[in-house]
Amino acid sequence: FLESPSNPLTEVADIQALAKISTESNSILIVDNCFCTPVLQRPLELGADIVIHSATKFLDGQGRAIGGAVVGSKTLVGEEVRGFMRTAGPTMSTFNAWIFLKGLETLAIRMEAHCTRAMQLAEWLDKHPAVEQVFYPGLKNHPQYELANKQQTGAGGLLSFRVKGGQQNAWKVINNTKILSITANLGDAKTSITHPATTTHCRVEPADRLAAGITDNLVRISVGLESIQDIQADLARGLDLV
């Protein structure tokens, strides 16, 4: 099982290489494609056996419903997963399914806009004196930049950055925003910001968090569809105080 790009450091895994290893070891490769969606990355075509999505995120695009998707062959999904869902009960409501279906109609257009704004924001943050490091696959200084260009058609709408000065300064940046939504949710039309160490990864042991690169000065942003100038100005309120 893998998530690519990863949350929150946007690490990119070589899906084709891992699919080859999976085949040789007679195992199943499952890829979480939540951040790229099928618009930017198609893991099944790269050799994955099953792809999962949190439909609540970019597939919906407006945070209106909770749901997920499991995609794969008829043998793996049609027989194994569908049978379990039918008898155990975790089937999506028809209303939620309709919401996600409507979201898919604008997915390609939205993902293009998310990518454009995220790239602009990443470049801006990369030059800001209060920022220590930016994590975004679209930046040439990203460790897996070449790989991301190879297996993705866009770098996505999620990025993270480290603020100089530690946790207090990271909180200062977050707490001084007025437009951005302070929440752990992502993939919304509205830009959201969060502090992974005390929200999404708060239950991970501190030593394990640090080993994974999730430091106390790390801030994660899911870039929405607002004007990039508005997003930058909102972040500048806190960054300029660091």
KEMIKE-963030 format. One record per residue: y, x, z of N, C-alpha, C, O, CB in turn; residue in one letter. Coordinates in steps of 0.1 Angstrom, whole numbers, padded with zeros to 4 digits, always signed. Atoms other than C-alpha are relative to their C-alpha. Glycine has a CB too. Layout:
// residues N
YXZYXZYXZYXZYXZa ...
END
This chain:
// residues 242
-0012+0008+0000+0000+0000+0000+0012+0009+0000+0013+0019+0007+0000-0010+0012f -0013-0007+0000+0035+0012-0008+0011-0009-0004+0010-0020-0009-0001+0012-0010l -0013+0007+0003+0071+0001-0011+0008+0009-0007+0011+0020-0003+0007-0006+0014e -0008-0009+0008+0092+0015-0038+0010-0007-0008+0007-0016-0016-0009+0009-0010s -0006-0009-0009+0121+0020-0035-0003-0005+0015-0005-0016+0017+0015+0002-0002p +0003+0003-0014+0116+0022+0003+0012-0005+0007+0024-0003+0003-0006+0012+0007s -0011+0005-0009+0137+0005+0030+0000+0008+0013-0010+0009+0020-0002-0015+0003n -0013+0002+0006+0161+0018+0040+0005+0013-0008+0016+0013-0013+0010-0002+0011p -0005-0012+0007+0162+0053+0024-0002+0001-0015+0000+0012-0021-0008+0012+0007l +0002+0001+0014+0154+0042-0011-0009+0011-0006-0006+0016-0017+0013+0000-0007t +0009-0010+0005+0126+0067-0015-0009-0006-0011-0014-0017-0010-0009+0006+0011e +0007+0005+0012+0108+0063-0049-0014+0006-0001-0015+0019-0001+0008+0002-0013v +0014-0005+0001+0070+0066-0051-0004+0000-0015+0000-0009-0023-0010-0009+0008a +0005-0001+0013+0052+0077-0083-0012-0010-0001-0023-0007+0002-0004+0014-0004d +0010+0010+0001+0033+0045-0090-0012+0003-0009-0023+0001-0006+0006-0014-0004i +0010-0004+0009+0014+0058-0120-0010+0010+0006-0022+0009+0005+0006+0005-0013q +0009-0010-0006+0001+0088-0101-0008-0006+0011-0020-0002+0012+0009+0011+0005a +0008+0007-0011-0009+0067-0071-0010-0009-0006-0021-0011+0000+0010-0007+0009l +0010+0009+0006-0026+0042-0094-0012+0008-0005-0023+0003-0004+0007-0008-0012a +0011-0008+0005-0047+0070-0109-0009+0004+0012-0021+0004+0011+0006+0013-0007k +0008-0003-0012-0057+0081-0074-0008-0012+0005-0019-0010+0009+0009+0006+0011i +0007+0013-0004-0065+0045-0065-0012-0003-0008-0022-0007-0002+0010-0011+0000s +0011+0003+0009-0087+0041-0095-0012+0009+0002-0023+0005+0003+0004+0000-0015t +0011-0010-0002-0106+0073-0089-0007-0002+0013-0018+0002+0015+0007+0014-0001e +0006+0002-0013-0112+0064-0053-0006-0014+0002-0010-0018+0013+0010+0003+0011s +0005+0014+0000-0122+0028-0062+0006-0009+0011+0000-0016+0018-0015+0000+0002n -0007+0008-0010-0095+0013-0040+0011-0008-0007+0013-0007-0019+0007+0009+0010s -0010+0009+0006-0068-0013-0046+0014+0005+0004+0017+0008+0016-0002-0015+0005i -0014-0004-0002-0031-0004-0050+0009-0012+0001+0010-0019-0009+0004+0010-0011l -0010+0011-0002-0006-0029-0036+0014+0006+0000+0017+0015+0008-0004-0008+0012i -0014-0005+0001+0031-0024-0044+0009-0011+0004+0009-0022-0001+0003+0005-0014v -0011+0009-0004+0060-0041-0026+0012+0003-0010+0018+0013-0009+0004+0002+0015d -0010-0002+0011+0085-0046-0055+0012-0008+0003+0020-0012-0006-0006-0004-0013n -0011+0009-0005+0110-0066-0034+0014+0005-0005+0022-0004-0009+0000-0001+0015c -0013-0004+0003+0140-0044-0041+0004+0002-0015+0015+0000-0018+0002+0014+0007f -0003-0001+0014+0136-0039-0078-0002-0013-0008+0005-0016-0017-0009+0010-0006c +0004+0012+0007+0121-0073-0088-0006+0004-0013-0005+0015-0017+0013-0009-0002t +0006-0003+0013+0103-0076-0121+0010+0004-0011+0007+0010-0021-0008-0012-0005p -0010-0003+0010+0136-0071-0139+0002+0015-0001+0004+0021-0012+0014-0006+0004v -0002-0015+0000+0139-0034-0129-0012+0008+0001-0012+0020-0003+0009+0004+0012l +0013-0008-0001+0103-0024-0123-0012-0009-0001-0012-0020+0005+0000+0008+0014q +0012+0008+0003+0069-0037-0134-0012+0008+0004-0019+0014-0004-0001-0004-0015r +0011-0008-0006+0042-0021-0111-0013-0003-0007-0021+0007-0008-0001-0002+0014p +0013+0003+0006+0013-0039-0128-0002+0008-0013-0013+0012-0016-0001-0015-0003l +0000-0007+0013+0022-0022-0161-0002+0015+0003-0005+0023-0006+0012-0002-0008e +0001-0014-0004+0022+0011-0142-0013+0003+0007-0016+0015+0011+0012+0004+0010l +0013-0002-0005-0013+0006-0129-0003-0006+0014-0014-0005+0018-0003+0014+0001g +0003+0007-0013-0009-0013-0096-0009-0012-0002-0010-0018-0013+0014-0005+0006a +0009+0012+0000-0035-0040-0088+0007-0013+0004+0004-0023-0001-0012+0003+0008d -0007+0011-0005-0013-0063-0068+0014+0003+0003+0017+0014+0007-0007-0005+0013i -0014-0002-0003+0024-0067-0065+0005-0012+0009+0001-0023+0007+0009+0000-0013v -0005+0011-0009+0041-0086-0036+0016+0001+0000+0022+0011-0002-0005+0003+0014i -0015+0002-0001+0077-0099-0033+0003-0008+0012-0003-0018+0015+0005-0006-0013h -0007+0009-0009+0098-0113-0005+0009-0008-0009+0020-0003-0012+0007+0008+0012s -0009+0008+0009+0112-0141-0026+0013-0004+0007+0022-0008+0000-0008-0013-0004a -0012+0003-0007+0138-0147+0001+0011+0009-0004+0023+0005-0003-0003+0002+0015t -0010-0010+0003+0156-0116-0011+0006-0003-0014+0012-0013-0017-0005+0014+0001k -0006+0001+0013+0167-0110-0047-0005-0011-0009+0003-0016-0017-0001+0014-0007f +0005+0010+0009+0145-0135-0063+0007-0013+0002+0011-0020-0008-0015-0003+0003l -0009+0011-0003+0164-0163-0046+0014+0004-0003+0021-0003-0011-0002-0005+0015d -0013-0005+0003+0196-0144-0045+0011-0006+0009+0023-0001+0008+0003-0001-0013g -0011+0006-0009+0215-0166-0020-0005-0003+0014+0002-0010+0021+0005-0013-0007q +0005+0002-0013+0194-0166+0011-0002-0014+0004+0001-0018+0016+0010+0006+0010g +0001+0015-0003+0186-0203+0009-0014-0004+0005-0015-0014+0012+0003-0007-0012r +0014+0004-0004+0148-0203+0015-0008+0012+0003-0006+0023-0001-0006-0008-0012a +0009-0010-0004+0120-0183+0030-0013-0002-0008-0019-0013-0009-0003+0000+0015i +0012+0000+0008+0090-0174+0008-0004+0013-0005+0003+0023-0004+0001-0010-0011g +0004-0012+0006+0070-0148-0009-0009-0002-0012-0013-0014-0015-0008+0008+0011g +0008+0002+0012+0049-0141-0040-0010+0012+0000-0007+0023+0004+0008+0001-0012a +0010-0010+0002+0016-0123-0045-0005-0001-0015-0009-0011-0019-0012-0002+0010v +0002+0000+0014+0010-0113-0081-0011+0010-0004-0011+0021+0001+0013+0003-0009v +0011-0009+0004-0022-0098-0097-0009-0007-0009-0006-0018-0014-0007+0005+0012g +0010+0006+0009-0053-0105-0117-0006-0013+0005-0005-0015+0017-0011+0010-0003s +0007+0012-0004-0072-0138-0116-0011+0003+0010-0014-0005+0019-0005-0008-0012k +0011-0003-0009-0100-0120-0099+0005+0003+0014-0001-0002+0024-0008+0013-0005t -0006-0004-0013-0079-0105-0071+0008-0011+0007+0007-0014+0019+0008+0012-0001l -0009+0010-0006-0053-0132-0066-0005-0014-0002-0005-0022+0007+0014+0001-0007v +0005+0014+0003-0067-0163-0083-0011-0005+0008-0012-0016+0012-0003-0001-0015g +0012+0004-0008-0100-0163-0064+0002+0003+0015-0001-0006+0023-0012+0008-0005e -0001-0004-0014-0093-0144-0032+0012-0006+0008+0010-0013+0018+0001+0015+0001e -0012+0004-0007-0057-0152-0023+0002-0016-0001+0005-0022+0010+0012+0007-0005v -0003+0015+0002-0054-0188-0037-0010-0008+0008-0006-0018+0014-0002-0003-0015r +0010+0008-0008-0086-0199-0020+0004+0001+0015+0002-0010+0022-0014+0006-0002g -0004-0001-0014-0074-0186+0014+0012-0009+0002+0013-0016+0013+0004+0015+0003f -0012+0008-0003-0040-0203+0010-0003-0015+0000+0003-0022+0007+0011+0004-0011m +0004+0014+0001-0056-0236+0000-0006-0005+0013-0004-0016+0017-0009-0002-0012r +0007+0005-0012-0078-0237+0031+0007+0003+0013+0005-0004+0022-0014+0006+0000t -0006-0004-0013-0057-0219+0057+0014-0006+0001+0019-0008+0013+0002+0015+0000a -0013+0008-0002-0024-0237+0049+0013+0007-0003+0023+0000-0003+0000-0005+0012g -0013-0006+0001+0003-0210+0043+0006-0002-0015+0010+0008-0021+0000+0014+0003p -0005+0002+0013+0014-0226+0010+0014-0004+0000+0019-0011+0009-0008-0012-0007t -0014+0002+0000+0050-0227+0000+0003-0015-0003-0004-0022-0010+0006+0009-0011m -0004+0013+0002+0068-0260+0001+0005-0002-0014+0010+0008-0020+0011-0005+0010s -0004+0002+0014+0077-0276-0032+0015+0002-0001+0020+0007-0012-0004-0014-0004t -0014-0002+0001+0114-0275-0024+0004+0015+0000+0012+0019-0008+0007-0007+0013f -0002-0014+0000+0113-0238-0016-0004+0006-0014+0003+0015-0019-0007+0007+0011n +0004-0005+0013+0094-0232-0048+0010-0003-0011+0012+0005-0020-0014-0006-0004a -0010+0004+0010+0120-0251-0068+0013+0009+0001+0018+0013-0009+0004-0015+0002w -0011-0009-0002+0148-0230-0052-0003+0014-0006+0006+0019-0013+0003+0002+0015i +0003-0013+0006+0130-0198-0062-0001+0000-0015+0003+0009-0022-0013+0005+0006f +0000+0002+0015+0124-0211-0097+0014+0000-0006+0016+0006-0016-0008-0013-0003l -0014+0000+0005+0161-0218-0101+0006+0014+0001+0014+0018-0008+0008-0010+0008k -0005-0014-0001+0168-0183-0088-0004+0009-0011+0003+0018-0015-0004+0006+0013g +0006-0009+0010+0146-0167-0114+0008-0002-0013+0009+0007-0022-0014-0004-0003l -0007+0003+0012+0168-0183-0141+0012+0010-0002+0016+0013-0013+0005-0014-0001e -0011-0009+0000+0197-0160-0132-0003+0014+0005+0006+0022+0006+0011-0006+0008t +0004-0013-0006+0177-0130-0119+0005+0012-0008+0010+0021-0002-0015+0000+0002l -0004-0012+0008+0183-0106-0148+0015+0002+0000+0019+0014+0001-0005-0003-0015a -0014-0001+0000+0220-0113-0149+0005+0005+0014+0013+0014+0015+0007-0013-0003i -0004-0004-0014+0223-0109-0111-0004+0015+0003+0004+0022+0008-0006-0009+0010r +0004-0013-0003+0203-0077-0109+0008+0011-0008+0011+0021-0002-0015+0002-0004m -0009-0009+0007+0225-0061-0136+0013+0002+0008+0018+0013+0009+0002-0005-0014e -0012-0001-0008+0255-0069-0115-0001+0007+0013+0007+0015+0017+0006-0015+0002a +0003-0007-0012+0239-0057-0083+0000+0015-0002+0006+0023+0005-0013-0005+0006h +0001-0014+0003+0231-0024-0099+0013+0007-0003+0016+0018+0001-0010+0002-0012c -0013-0005+0004+0265-0019-0114+0009+0003+0012+0015+0013+0014+0007-0009-0009t -0008-0001-0012+0283-0025-0081-0006+0010+0010+0002+0018+0016+0001-0014+0007r +0006-0009-0009+0258-0005-0061+0002+0014-0004+0005+0023+0004-0015-0002+0001a -0002-0013+0006+0262+0025-0084+0015+0004+0003+0017+0015+0007-0003+0001-0015m -0014-0003-0002+0300+0023-0081+0003+0003+0015+0010+0012+0018+0009-0012-0004q -0002-0002-0014+0298+0020-0043-0006+0013+0004-0001+0021+0012-0006-0012+0008l +0007-0013-0004+0273+0049-0040+0008+0012-0004+0010+0022+0004-0014+0001-0007a -0009-0011+0004+0296+0072-0060+0012+0001+0008+0017+0012+0011+0004-0002-0015e -0012+0000-0009+0326+0062-0039-0003+0005+0014+0004+0014+0019+0005-0014+0001w +0004-0005-0013+0307+0068-0007-0003+0014+0000+0000+0022+0010-0012-0008+0005l +0004-0014+0001+0294+0101-0019+0012+0009+0000+0010+0021+0004-0008+0002-0013d -0012-0009+0000+0330+0114-0022+0008-0002+0013+0018+0005+0015+0008-0004-0012k -0009+0003-0012+0343+0099+0011-0002+0011+0011-0014+0014+0014-0004-0014+0006h +0001-0011-0010+0350+0126+0038-0007-0004+0012-0012+0004+0020+0014+0004+0003p +0007+0005-0013+0335+0104+0066-0015-0002-0002-0022-0005+0007+0006-0013+0005a +0014+0002+0003+0301+0102+0048-0007+0013-0001-0003+0022-0008-0001-0009-0013v +0008-0012+0000+0275+0128+0054-0010+0001-0011-0012+0011-0017-0008+0001+0013e +0010+0000+0011+0249+0117+0029-0002-0014-0005-0002-0024+0003-0014+0006+0005q +0002+0013+0006+0242+0088+0005-0014+0000-0006-0018+0009-0012+0011-0003-0011v +0014+0002+0005+0207+0075-0004+0001-0012-0010+0001-0023-0007-0010-0003+0011f +0000+0010+0011+0207+0057-0038-0007+0006-0012-0002+0017-0017+0014-0005-0003y +0008-0006+0011+0182+0063-0067+0008+0003-0012+0004+0011-0021-0011-0008-0003p -0008-0002+0012+0210+0061-0092+0009+0013+0000+0014+0017-0010+0009-0011-0002g -0008-0012-0001+0228+0092-0079-0009+0012-0004-0021+0013-0001+0005+0002+0015l +0007-0011+0005+0218+0125-0095-0005+0009+0011-0015+0017+0009+0008+0008-0010k +0004-0009-0011+0215+0142-0061-0012-0007+0008-0016-0001+0018+0011+0003+0009n +0012+0006-0007+0187+0117-0050-0012+0008-0004-0015+0011-0015-0001-0015-0005h +0012-0008+0002+0154+0135-0046-0009-0005-0011-0016+0003-0018-0008+0001+0013p +0008+0006+0010+0136+0111-0069+0008-0006-0012+0003-0016-0018-0010-0011+0006q -0009+0006+0010+0164+0105-0094-0008-0001-0014-0007-0011-0020+0012+0009-0002y +0007+0000+0012+0143+0115-0124-0012-0010-0001-0014-0016-0011-0006+0015-0003e +0011+0009-0001+0113+0095-0113+0005-0015-0001-0001-0023-0008-0008+0002+0013l -0006+0014+0000+0135+0064-0107+0004-0003-0014+0002-0015-0019+0012-0001+0009a -0004+0003+0013+0149+0067-0142-0012-0002-0009-0012-0010-0019+0008+0012-0006n +0012+0001+0008+0113+0070-0156-0006-0014+0002-0011-0020-0008-0010+0011+0004k +0008+0013-0003+0097+0039-0139+0009-0012+0003+0003-0023+0004-0009+0003+0011q -0009+0012-0002+0128+0017-0133+0010-0001-0011+0014+0009-0017+0007+0001+0014q -0010+0001+0009+0153+0003-0156+0014-0002+0006+0024-0004-0001-0002-0013-0009t -0013+0000-0008+0180+0002-0129-0003+0005+0014-0015+0005+0018+0006-0014+0000g +0002-0006-0013+0185+0017-0095+0000-0010+0011-0002-0006+0023+0011+0011+0003a +0001+0011-0010+0188-0016-0076+0013-0002+0007+0023+0005+0005-0011+0004+0010g -0012+0004-0008+0213-0032-0052+0000+0005+0014+0009+0001+0022+0001-0014-0001g +0000-0005-0014+0203-0014-0020+0003+0015+0001-0002+0023-0007-0014-0003+0006l -0003-0014-0003+0217+0018-0006+0002+0002+0015+0005-0007+0022+0013+0005-0008l -0003-0003-0014+0221+0036+0027+0008+0013+0000+0009+0021-0010-0013+0002+0008s -0008-0012-0002+0244+0063+0040+0001+0004+0014+0000-0004+0023+0014-0001-0007f -0002-0005-0013+0248+0085+0070+0015+0003+0003+0022+0009-0006-0008+0013+0002r -0014-0002-0004+0282+0085+0088+0001+0012+0008-0007+0015+0017+0005-0013+0007v -0002-0012-0008+0295+0117+0102+0004-0004+0015+0012-0014+0016+0012+0009-0006k -0004+0002-0014+0297+0117+0140-0009-0008+0009-0007-0010+0021+0013-0007+0000g +0010+0007-0008+0266+0097+0151+0001-0015+0001+0008-0021-0007+0002+0005+0014g +0002+0014+0000+0258+0062+0161+0013-0008+0003+0015-0018-0003-0010-0003+0011q -0013+0007-0003+0292+0052+0176+0008-0002-0013+0014-0012-0015+0007+0007+0010q -0007+0001+0013+0308+0060+0142-0006-0010-0010+0001-0016-0017+0002+0013-0006n +0007+0009+0009+0281+0041+0123+0004-0014+0004+0006-0023-0004-0015+0002+0001a -0003+0014-0005+0288+0010+0145+0015-0003-0003+0018-0014-0005-0003-0001+0015w -0014+0002+0003+0325+0015+0140+0003-0004-0014+0011-0013-0017+0008+0013+0003k -0001+0004+0014+0321+0013+0103-0005-0015-0002+0002-0023-0009-0009+0009-0009v +0005+0014+0001+0300-0019+0106+0009-0010+0007+0011-0020+0001-0014+0000+0006i -0008+0009-0007+0321-0036+0132+0014-0003-0005+0020-0013-0001+0000+0004+0015n -0013+0001+0005+0353-0031+0114+0001-0008-0014+0011-0010-0019+0007+0013-0002n +0000+0008+0012+0342-0050+0083+0004-0014+0002+0001-0020+0013-0014+0001-0007t -0005+0014-0002+0357-0084+0077-0006-0009-0011-0008-0021-0010+0015-0001-0001k +0005+0008+0012+0342-0095+0043-0016+0001+0000-0023-0009-0002+0005+0006-0013i +0014-0002+0001+0307-0080+0045-0007-0007+0011-0002-0009+0022-0004+0015+0001l +0008+0007-0010+0280-0099+0063-0009+0009+0008-0016+0017+0003-0009-0011-0007s +0008-0009-0008+0265-0081+0093-0013-0007+0004-0014-0015+0012+0008+0003+0014i +0013+0007-0001+0229-0091+0090-0011+0010-0005-0008+0018-0013+0000-0013-0007t +0012-0008+0005+0194-0076+0084-0005-0005-0013-0013+0001-0019-0011+0001+0011a +0005+0005+0013+0189-0098+0054+0006+0008-0011+0015+0015-0010+0004-0015-0001n -0005-0008+0012+0194-0084+0019-0003-0008-0012-0011-0018-0012-0006+0014+0000l +0002+0006+0013+0194-0094-0017+0008-0012-0003+0005-0020-0012-0015-0004-0001g -0008+0012+0001+0221-0120-0013+0012+0003-0009+0015+0014-0013+0006-0004+0014d -0012-0001+0008+0251-0127-0035+0011+0006+0008+0021+0012+0003+0004-0013-0006a -0010-0005-0009+0272-0117-0005-0005+0014+0006-0017+0015+0010+0002-0009+0012k +0003-0013-0005+0272-0080+0005-0003+0000+0015+0004-0006+0023+0011+0010-0003t +0004-0001-0014+0254-0073+0038-0001+0014+0005-0004+0023-0003-0013-0008+0002s +0000-0013-0006+0255-0044+0061-0008+0000+0014-0006-0010+0021+0014+0006+0002i +0008+0000-0012+0232-0034+0090-0002+0015+0005+0000+0024-0003-0013-0007-0001t +0003-0013-0007+0223-0005+0114-0015+0000+0002-0020-0005+0012+0008+0002+0013h +0015+0000+0000+0185+0001+0107-0006+0004+0014-0015-0003+0018-0005+0008-0010p +0006-0005-0013+0178+0020+0140+0000-0010+0011-0008-0010+0020+0008+0012+0004a -0001+0010-0010+0189-0009+0161-0003-0015-0005-0002-0024+0003+0013+0000+0007t +0004+0013+0005+0178-0038+0139-0014+0000-0007-0024-0003+0000+0011-0005-0011t +0013+0001+0007+0151-0036+0112-0011+0009+0005-0023+0006+0004+0002+0003-0014t +0010-0010-0005+0134-0005+0128+0002+0002+0015-0002+0013+0019+0002+0013-0008h -0002-0002-0014+0143-0010+0164-0013+0001+0008-0013+0007+0019+0009-0012+0006c +0012+0000-0008+0107-0015+0175-0009+0013-0004-0019+0015+0002-0008-0012-0003r +0007-0012+0003+0096+0018+0159+0004+0011+0011+0015+0012+0015+0004+0005-0014v -0002-0011-0010+0092+0047+0184+0011+0009-0005+0011+0013-0017-0013+0007+0003e -0011-0009+0004+0124+0069+0184-0005+0012-0008+0002+0016-0018+0008+0004+0012p +0005-0012+0007+0104+0100+0174-0005-0003-0014-0003+0005-0023-0011+0006+0008a +0005+0004+0014+0088+0081+0145+0011-0003-0009+0011-0001-0021-0010-0012+0002d -0012+0003+0008+0121+0068+0134+0007+0012-0006+0010+0013-0018+0010-0008+0008r -0006-0013+0004+0136+0103+0133-0009+0007-0011-0004+0013-0020+0002+0009+0012l +0009-0006+0009+0105+0116+0115+0001-0007-0014-0001+0000-0024-0014-0001+0005a -0002+0007+0013+0111+0089+0088+0014+0001-0006+0016-0004-0016-0004-0015+0003a -0014-0002+0005+0147+0099+0084+0010-0011+0004+0021-0011-0001+0000+0001-0014g -0009+0012-0004+0161+0067+0101+0008+0005+0012+0003+0002+0023-0008-0013+0002i -0008-0006-0011+0188+0084+0122+0009-0010+0005+0011-0021-0001+0007+0012-0005t -0009+0010-0006+0212+0067+0145+0014-0001-0007+0021-0011-0005+0003+0005+0014d -0012+0002+0008+0241+0073+0121-0002-0005-0014+0007-0005-0022+0007+0014-0001n +0003+0006+0013+0224+0056+0092+0004-0015-0001+0002-0023+0008-0015+0001-0003l -0004+0014+0003+0239+0024+0077-0006-0004-0013-0006+0004-0023+0016+0000-0001v +0006+0006+0012+0222+0002+0051+0009-0011-0005+0014-0019+0002-0014-0005+0003r -0008+0010+0006+0241-0019+0026-0008-0006-0012-0014+0001-0020+0013+0006-0005i +0005+0007+0011+0227-0046+0003+0012-0005-0008+0020-0014-0004-0009-0012+0004s -0012+0002+0007+0254-0047-0024-0001-0014-0007-0010-0016-0015+0003+0011-0010v +0000+0013+0006+0263-0082-0035+0008-0001-0013+0008+0009-0020+0006-0010+0010g -0006+0002+0013+0283-0097-0063+0015-0001+0001+0022-0005-0009-0005-0013-0006l -0014+0000-0002+0318-0095-0049+0007+0011-0009+0000+0020-0014+0004+0002+0015e -0007-0010+0007+0345-0074-0065-0002+0014+0007-0002+0014+0019+0016-0003+0000s +0003-0013-0006+0337-0037-0059+0012+0005+0008+0010+0012+0018-0004+0010-0011i -0012-0004-0007+0373-0031-0049+0001-0007+0014+0005+0000+0024+0013-0004-0008q +0000+0007-0013+0369-0057-0021-0010+0006+0009-0008+0008+0021-0003-0015-0002d +0010-0006-0008+0337-0041-0009+0004+0014+0005+0003+0017+0017-0013+0002-0008i -0005-0013-0004+0352-0006-0009+0011-0001+0011+0011+0006+0021+0005+0007-0012q -0011+0002-0009+0383-0018+0009-0005-0004+0014+0001+0000+0024+0011-0010-0005a +0005+0004-0013+0363-0035+0036-0007+0011+0007-0005+0012+0020-0010-0012-0002d +0007-0012-0007+0342-0004+0043+0010+0010+0004+0008+0017+0014-0010+0006-0010l -0010-0010-0003+0373+0017+0043+0007-0002+0013+0012+0007+0020+0011+0001-0011a -0006+0003-0013+0386-0001+0074-0006+0008+0011+0001+0013+0019-0002-0015+0003r +0007-0008-0011+0359+0016+0095-0001+0015-0004+0001+0023+0005-0013-0006+0002g +0002-0014+0004+0353+0048+0075+0013+0008+0002+0012+0020+0006-0004+0000-0015l -0012-0007-0002+0390+0057+0077+0003+0003+0014+0013+0010+0017+0011-0008-0007d -0002-0003-0015+0388+0056+0115-0009+0011+0005-0008+0015+0016-0003-0013+0007l +0009-0010-0004+0360+0081+0116+0006+0014-0001-0001+0024+0002-0013-0001-0009v 
END
